[in-house]
Amino acid sequence: MAKSDITGKRKLLARNVSHSNIKTKRWQNVNIQTRRVYLPAEGRFVTLNLTTRDLRTIDKIGIEEYAKRYGVKL
């Protein structure tokens, strides 16, 4: 299953709505990317499955702060 290692986000169940208002179920997938992230405190790389939103936030506040925010030990 595609799932973010830090936030736990995964695909959602949604509905297609036609012009005649018929509703059918479909999946909304999350944009999961596999990335090697550098941990400066430990001096090593970690391979994580992250959403693109996770990557943008990591660029802004850093991996340690982001993992601490969600209670994840890297």
N, C-alpha and C positions, 0 to 999 in steps of 0.2 A: 504494500500500500504506500502511495506517495504521501509523505507526512514530514513536516518540518521538525528537525531534531530539537529545536529550542522552544518554539511556541506551540507545537503540536497541531498546527493547522493542517487540515486535509480536505478532500473534496466534499462539496455540499450537494444536497439534493435540491433541485430547482424544478421549475415547470416552464415548458413552452406553452405559450398562449397563442392560438391561431386567430385569424380574423373572425371566425365564427365562434370565438370564445371557448373552443375545446382545449382542455388542459391536459398535457401529457408530461410525464416525468422525464427529467434528464439530469445529468451530472454537471456541476460546475467544478472543473478541476483547478487546483492551485498550481501556480507556476513555480515548480520545485527545481532548484539547481543544485548540483553537487559542487562544493567549493572547498578548497584547502584554505583555512583561516589561520593566520599566525597569531600565537599567544605570546606577546612580548614579555610577560611576567615569568613564564616558564621557558621561553626560548625555543619553542617547538611549534610545528604545524599540526592542525587537527582537521580531518576531513568530515564535513557536515553536509547534510541535506537541508537547504535553507530556501525559503521563499524569496522572491525578488524584493519584497517589502522588508524582510529581515536584513537583506544585504544593504539596502539603502540606510536603514537605521544603524547597522553596524558601522558603516562609513561615517555616520554622523557622531555617534556617542562611544563607539569602541565595543569590542567583543566581550570584554570582562564585565562592563557595566550592563550590557544587554543580557548576558547570561544570568547575572545577579538579579536583574529585574524579574526574570521568570523562574528563578530558583533552580537553575540548571548548573550542575558541577561539570566543568570541562576537564 
